[in-house]
Amino acid sequence: MERLLERAAKGFSEFLVLSDVGLVKLAEYGWYINSSISLGKTTGLMKKAIEGERDFLDDFFSHYYRKEIEDLSEVIHNGQDARSRITFEAITCHKEKKYFASTILFLSQADGLCNGELFKVRNDKKALKKYIAKSQYGSFFKILFGMITKENAVDAGYSKMSNFESTLNRHAVMHGKDVQYGTELNSLKAFSLFSFVDGFIDRYNKL
């Protein structure tokens, strides 16, 4: 038991060392973790992001979120609230390879779960930070929120896109600047953001 606790403590310490840079770096590639990805796996993924392993990240997250979409589809098939119906339609569009539609829906629902504050970047994302601060999250959650409270590829100004590894950008999608975003990869990236917000903000708020 003592050795197990030592390994756990060491693993958490390694996560903390990498988290400030690593979580934001994952978002630079357009990927977000969800509540089912273990701490150890997250640490490994952060290392890959810091090392610039784009192909590895795209491959891992694509496989992972394809399964997550299938699982979520089964869970919410009979959902009755308005948001679950929208989410199910987004999943249906994705499975039918209607990626233009699914990407927009996943992005908009992620924003909705954040009270419409997710993509507001003025004053260093002050509105989003204020919304998150209303809840009594633990320090671990606040570390994770660095993925969305720091400007990144998905919410940066369109003119800043060259600074990031991912080409999925909410402004470009919603305002018709990008007419080629309808790919499986972008749909899965948008779903990963939705999954992050759903798992770490929306569900935690309901506990």
C-alpha positions as YAML, in Angstrom:
chain: A
units: angstrom
residues:
- id: 1
  name: MET
  ca: [0.00, 0.00, 0.00]
- id: 2
  name: GLU
  ca: [2.81, 2.39, 0.90]
- id: 3
  name: ARG
  ca: [4.55, 1.85, -2.44]
- id: 4
  name: LEU
  ca: [1.24, 2.34, -4.23]
- id: 5
  name: LEU
  ca: [0.73, 5.66, -2.46]
- id: 6
  name: GLU
  ca: [4.28, 6.70, -3.30]
- id: 7
  name: ARG
  ca: [3.69, 5.96, -7.00]
- id: 8
  name: ALA
  ca: [0.42, 7.87, -6.92]
- id: 9
  name: ALA
  ca: [2.09, 10.86, -5.27]
- id: 10
  name: LYS
  ca: [4.92, 10.76, -7.80]
- id: 11
  name: GLY
  ca: [2.45, 10.57, -10.67]
- id: 12
  name: PHE
  ca: [0.47, 13.54, -9.39]
- id: 13
  name: SER
  ca: [3.67, 15.52, -8.85]
- id: 14
  name: GLU
  ca: [4.72, 14.85, -12.45]
- id: 15
  name: PHE
  ca: [1.29, 15.94, -13.65]
- id: 16
  name: LEU
  ca: [1.57, 19.21, -11.72]
- id: 17
  name: VAL
  ca: [5.02, 19.96, -13.15]
- id: 18
  name: LEU
  ca: [3.77, 19.56, -16.71]
- id: 19
  name: SER
  ca: [0.20, 20.83, -16.39]
- id: 20
  name: ASP
  ca: [0.73, 24.57, -16.80]
- id: 21
  name: VAL
  ca: [2.38, 24.14, -20.20]
- id: 22
  name: GLY
  ca: [1.14, 20.69, -21.20]
- id: 23
  name: LEU
  ca: [-2.62, 21.22, -20.94]
- id: 24
  name: VAL
  ca: [-2.48, 24.43, -22.94]
- id: 25
  name: LYS
  ca: [-0.21, 22.73, -25.49]
- id: 26
  name: LEU
  ca: [-2.81, 19.98, -25.97]
- id: 27
  name: ALA
  ca: [-5.38, 22.68, -26.70]
- id: 28
  name: GLU
  ca: [-3.00, 24.23, -29.22]
- id: 29
  name: TYR
  ca: [-3.37, 20.99, -31.17]
- id: 30
  name: GLY
  ca: [-7.14, 21.29, -30.82]
- id: 31
  name: TRP
  ca: [-7.59, 18.47, -28.30]
- id: 32
  name: TYR
  ca: [-9.17, 18.46, -24.85]
- id: 33
  name: ILE
  ca: [-9.21, 15.68, -22.29]
- id: 34
  name: ASN
  ca: [-12.41, 14.48, -20.66]
- id: 35
  name: SER
  ca: [-13.22, 13.11, -17.22]
- id: 36
  name: SER
  ca: [-12.63, 9.50, -18.29]
- id: 37
  name: ILE
  ca: [-8.98, 9.99, -19.24]
- id: 38
  name: SER
  ca: [-6.75, 9.02, -16.32]
- id: 39
  name: LEU
  ca: [-4.22, 11.31, -14.69]
- id: 40
  name: GLY
  ca: [-1.34, 9.11, -15.87]
- id: 41
  name: LYS
  ca: [-2.63, 9.06, -19.44]
- id: 42
  name: THR
  ca: [-3.10, 12.84, -19.36]
- id: 43
  name: THR
  ca: [0.52, 13.27, -18.24]
- id: 44
  name: GLY
  ca: [1.69, 11.10, -21.14]
- id: 45
  name: LEU
  ca: [-0.41, 13.08, -23.60]
- id: 46
  name: MET
  ca: [0.95, 16.36, -22.28]
- id: 47
  name: LYS
  ca: [4.48, 15.07, -22.87]
- id: 48
  name: LYS
  ca: [3.59, 14.21, -26.46]
- id: 49
  name: ALA
  ca: [2.12, 17.68, -26.99]
- id: 50
  name: ILE
  ca: [5.21, 19.39, -25.57]
- id: 51
  name: GLU
  ca: [7.38, 17.22, -27.83]
- id: 52
  name: GLY
  ca: [5.32, 18.24, -30.87]
- id: 53
  name: GLU
  ca: [3.93, 14.77, -31.61]
- id: 54
  name: ARG
  ca: [0.97, 15.92, -33.71]
- id: 55
  name: ASP
  ca: [0.40, 12.59, -35.48]
- id: 56
  name: PHE
  ca: [0.39, 10.67, -32.21]
- id: 57
  name: LEU
  ca: [-2.11, 13.07, -30.65]
- id: 58
  name: ASP
  ca: [-4.41, 13.05, -33.68]
- id: 59
  name: ASP
  ca: [-4.32, 9.26, -33.79]
- id: 60
  name: PHE
  ca: [-4.92, 8.75, -30.05]
- id: 61
  name: PHE
  ca: [-7.69, 11.30, -29.65]
- id: 62
  name: SER
  ca: [-9.42, 10.32, -32.90]
- id: 63
  name: HIS
  ca: [-9.68, 6.69, -31.79]
- id: 64
  name: TYR
  ca: [-10.64, 7.67, -28.26]
- id: 65
  name: TYR
  ca: [-13.40, 10.13, -29.17]
- id: 66
  name: ARG
  ca: [-14.88, 7.94, -31.88]
- id: 67
  name: LYS
  ca: [-15.67, 5.46, -29.11]
- id: 68
  name: GLU
  ca: [-16.85, 8.22, -26.77]
- id: 69
  name: ILE
  ca: [-19.31, 9.44, -29.40]
- id: 70
  name: GLU
  ca: [-20.72, 5.93, -29.76]
- id: 71
  name: ASP
  ca: [-21.06, 5.53, -26.00]
- id: 72
  name: LEU
  ca: [-22.68, 8.95, -25.54]
- id: 73
  name: SER
  ca: [-25.07, 8.25, -28.40]
- id: 74
  name: GLU
  ca: [-26.44, 5.26, -26.51]
- id: 75
  name: VAL
  ca: [-26.70, 7.19, -23.24]
- id: 76
  name: ILE
  ca: [-28.67, 10.15, -24.57]
- id: 77
  name: HIS
  ca: [-30.75, 8.40, -27.24]
- id: 78
  name: ASN
  ca: [-33.86, 8.79, -25.11]
- id: 79
  name: GLY
  ca: [-32.92, 12.14, -23.58]
- id: 80
  name: GLN
  ca: [-35.83, 14.51, -23.19]
- id: 81
  name: ASP
  ca: [-34.25, 17.86, -22.33]
- id: 82
  name: ALA
  ca: [-33.57, 20.33, -25.12]
- id: 83
  name: ARG
  ca: [-29.77, 20.17, -24.96]
- id: 84
  name: SER
  ca: [-29.65, 16.37, -25.08]
- id: 85
  name: ARG
  ca: [-31.74, 16.43, -28.28]
- id: 86
  name: ILE
  ca: [-29.34, 18.91, -29.87]
- id: 87
  name: THR
  ca: [-26.34, 16.85, -28.77]
- id: 88
  name: PHE
  ca: [-27.89, 13.68, -30.16]
- id: 89
  name: GLU
  ca: [-28.49, 15.44, -33.49]
- id: 90
  name: ALA
  ca: [-24.85, 16.57, -33.52]
- id: 91
  name: ILE
  ca: [-23.73, 12.98, -32.90]
- id: 92
  name: THR
  ca: [-26.07, 11.73, -35.61]
- id: 93
  name: CYS
  ca: [-24.63, 14.25, -38.09]
- id: 94
  name: HIS
  ca: [-21.12, 13.15, -37.18]
- id: 95
  name: LYS
  ca: [-21.93, 9.48, -37.68]
- id: 96
  name: GLU
  ca: [-23.49, 10.33, -41.04]
- id: 97
  name: LYS
  ca: [-20.29, 12.21, -41.98]
- id: 98
  name: LYS
  ca: [-22.05, 15.57, -42.03]
- id: 99
  name: TYR
  ca: [-19.06, 17.16, -40.38]
- id: 100
  name: PHE
  ca: [-19.87, 20.78, -41.20]
- id: 101
  name: ALA
  ca: [-23.07, 20.44, -39.18]
- id: 102
  name: SER
  ca: [-21.67, 18.35, -36.33]
- id: 103
  name: THR
  ca: [-18.68, 20.65, -35.78]
- id: 104
  name: ILE
  ca: [-20.86, 23.75, -35.45]
- id: 105
  name: LEU
  ca: [-23.29, 22.00, -33.12]
- id: 106
  name: PHE
  ca: [-20.59, 20.65, -30.82]
- id: 107
  name: LEU
  ca: [-18.92, 24.07, -30.59]
- id: 108
  name: SER
  ca: [-22.18, 25.87, -29.88]
- id: 109
  name: GLN
  ca: [-23.24, 23.39, -27.20]
- id: 110
  name: ALA
  ca: [-19.87, 23.62, -25.48]
- id: 111
  name: ASP
  ca: [-20.39, 27.38, -25.36]
- id: 112
  name: GLY
  ca: [-23.92, 26.90, -24.05]
- id: 113
  name: LEU
  ca: [-22.67, 24.76, -21.17]
- id: 114
  name: CYS
  ca: [-20.43, 27.70, -20.23]
- id: 115
  name: ASN
  ca: [-23.34, 30.14, -20.23]
- id: 116
  name: GLY
  ca: [-22.20, 31.59, -23.55]
- id: 117
  name: GLU
  ca: [-18.87, 32.76, -22.12]
- id: 118
  name: LEU
  ca: [-16.52, 30.09, -23.54]
- id: 119
  name: PHE
  ca: [-15.30, 31.95, -26.61]
- id: 120
  name: LYS
  ca: [-15.15, 35.49, -25.20]
- id: 121
  name: VAL
  ca: [-11.45, 36.41, -25.13]
- id: 122
  name: ARG
  ca: [-11.60, 40.09, -24.17]
- id: 123
  name: ASN
  ca: [-9.71, 41.12, -21.04]
- id: 124
  name: ASP
  ca: [-7.94, 37.77, -20.79]
- id: 125
  name: LYS
  ca: [-11.18, 35.75, -20.80]
- id: 126
  name: LYS
  ca: [-12.52, 37.66, -17.81]
- id: 127
  name: ALA
  ca: [-16.15, 36.67, -18.43]
- id: 128
  name: LEU
  ca: [-15.40, 32.94, -18.54]
- id: 129
  name: LYS
  ca: [-13.19, 33.11, -15.44]
- id: 130
  name: LYS
  ca: [-15.96, 34.96, -13.59]
- id: 131
  name: TYR
  ca: [-18.52, 32.32, -14.58]
- id: 132
  name: ILE
  ca: [-16.26, 29.46, -13.45]
- id: 133
  name: ALA
  ca: [-15.43, 31.26, -10.20]
- id: 134
  name: LYS
  ca: [-19.09, 31.14, -9.14]
- id: 135
  name: SER
  ca: [-18.70, 27.47, -8.28]
- id: 136
  name: GLN
  ca: [-16.54, 26.06, -5.50]
- id: 137
  name: TYR
  ca: [-14.25, 23.93, -7.64]
- id: 138
  name: GLY
  ca: [-11.30, 22.17, -6.06]
- id: 139
  name: SER
  ca: [-7.75, 23.15, -6.94]
- id: 140
  name: PHE
  ca: [-7.39, 20.18, -9.32]
- id: 141
  name: PHE
  ca: [-10.27, 21.41, -11.44]
- id: 142
  name: LYS
  ca: [-8.83, 24.90, -11.53]
- id: 143
  name: ILE
  ca: [-5.63, 23.46, -12.98]
- id: 144
  name: LEU
  ca: [-7.60, 21.73, -15.71]
- id: 145
  name: PHE
  ca: [-9.50, 24.90, -16.55]
- id: 146
  name: GLY
  ca: [-6.27, 26.34, -17.95]
- id: 147
  name: MET
  ca: [-7.24, 24.47, -21.12]
- id: 148
  name: ILE
  ca: [-10.13, 26.90, -21.70]
- id: 149
  name: THR
  ca: [-9.25, 30.02, -19.67]
- id: 150
  name: LYS
  ca: [-6.18, 30.74, -21.76]
- id: 151
  name: GLU
  ca: [-6.66, 31.91, -25.35]
- id: 152
  name: ASN
  ca: [-6.00, 29.12, -27.80]
- id: 153
  name: ALA
  ca: [-6.59, 27.94, -31.36]
- id: 154
  name: VAL
  ca: [-10.34, 27.44, -31.07]
- id: 155
  name: ASP
  ca: [-11.13, 30.89, -29.65]
- id: 156
  name: ALA
  ca: [-8.29, 33.13, -30.82]
- id: 157
  name: GLY
  ca: [-8.87, 35.95, -33.24]
- id: 158
  name: TYR
  ca: [-8.84, 34.71, -36.83]
- id: 159
  name: SER
  ca: [-5.72, 36.77, -37.59]
- id: 160
  name: LYS
  ca: [-3.83, 34.85, -34.88]
- id: 161
  name: MET
  ca: [-4.47, 31.38, -36.28]
- id: 162
  name: SER
  ca: [-0.93, 31.00, -37.60]
- id: 163
  name: ASN
  ca: [0.26, 30.94, -33.97]
- id: 164
  name: PHE
  ca: [-1.40, 27.60, -33.31]
- id: 165
  name: GLU
  ca: [-1.11, 24.00, -34.47]
- id: 166
  name: SER
  ca: [-4.86, 23.43, -34.95]
- id: 167
  name: THR
  ca: [-6.87, 25.08, -37.71]
- id: 168
  name: LEU
  ca: [-10.24, 24.65, -35.99]
- id: 169
  name: ASN
  ca: [-11.36, 28.14, -34.99]
- id: 170
  name: ARG
  ca: [-14.80, 29.02, -33.71]
- id: 171
  name: HIS
  ca: [-14.84, 32.52, -35.22]
- id: 172
  name: ALA
  ca: [-13.84, 31.24, -38.65]
- id: 173
  name: VAL
  ca: [-16.49, 28.50, -38.49]
- id: 174
  name: MET
  ca: [-19.40, 30.54, -37.15]
- id: 175
  name: HIS
  ca: [-18.79, 33.55, -39.39]
- id: 176
  name: GLY
  ca: [-18.18, 31.63, -42.60]
- id: 177
  name: LYS
  ca: [-14.52, 32.54, -43.00]
- id: 178
  name: ASP
  ca: [-13.49, 28.87, -43.12]
- id: 179
  name: VAL
  ca: [-15.40, 26.87, -45.73]
- id: 180
  name: GLN
  ca: [-13.25, 23.75, -45.49]
- id: 181
  name: TYR
  ca: [-13.58, 22.89, -41.80]
- id: 182
  name: GLY
  ca: [-16.00, 20.01, -42.37]
- id: 183
  name: THR
  ca: [-13.66, 17.11, -41.61]
- id: 184
  name: GLU
  ca: [-13.92, 14.19, -39.22]
- id: 185
  name: LEU
  ca: [-10.85, 15.47, -37.39]
- id: 186
  name: ASN
  ca: [-12.39, 18.89, -36.73]
- id: 187
  name: SER
  ca: [-15.69, 17.36, -35.69]
- id: 188
  name: LEU
  ca: [-13.88, 15.16, -33.18]
- id: 189
  name: LYS
  ca: [-11.87, 18.12, -31.90]
- id: 190
  name: ALA
  ca: [-15.09, 20.08, -31.38]
- id: 191
  name: PHE
  ca: [-16.58, 17.06, -29.63]
- id: 192
  name: SER
  ca: [-13.52, 16.82, -27.36]
- id: 193
  name: LEU
  ca: [-14.11, 20.43, -26.27]
- id: 194
  name: PHE
  ca: [-17.78, 19.70, -25.65]
- id: 195
  name: SER
  ca: [-16.80, 16.59, -23.69]
- id: 196
  name: PHE
  ca: [-14.31, 18.56, -21.57]
- id: 197
  name: VAL
  ca: [-16.87, 21.21, -20.66]
- id: 198
  name: ASP
  ca: [-19.61, 18.64, -20.05]
- id: 199
  name: GLY
  ca: [-17.40, 16.52, -17.81]
- id: 200
  name: PHE
  ca: [-15.50, 19.12, -15.81]
- id: 201
  name: ILE
  ca: [-17.86, 22.11, -15.65]
- id: 202
  name: ASP
  ca: [-21.48, 21.23, -16.34]
- id: 203
  name: ARG
  ca: [-21.69, 17.90, -14.50]
- id: 204
  name: TYR
  ca: [-19.57, 19.15, -11.60]
- id: 205
  name: ASN
  ca: [-21.95, 22.09, -11.22]
- id: 206
  name: LYS
  ca: [-24.80, 19.64, -10.78]
- id: 207
  name: LEU
  ca: [-23.17, 17.61, -7.97]
...
